[in-house]
C-alpha cells in the first residue's frame, strides 16, 4: 500500500550516490538575494528517483483529490 510505496521511495532516495546540483549562476546576474538564485543553489535532482510504476501509483492516488479541488482565483504566487 501507501506506506510500502513511501518506504521504497525513501530507501531509493537514501541509496542514491549521484546527486546533481543545479546551480543557477549563469541564469542570475549577481543578484544573490534573489529567491530564484537561492532556489537554484539549493535544488537537487535525483536521477531515476522513482520508477515509472511508482510515479503512476502516486499520480493515481493524488489525482482524485486534485480533481475535487476548486480553482482559487486569488493566488499567493501572482
Secondary structure, DSSP 8 states (H G I E B T S, - for coil): -HHHHHHHHHHHHHH----EE---TTTS-S-TT-HHHHHHHH-EE-TT-S-HHHHHHHHHHHHHHHHHS---SS-TT-
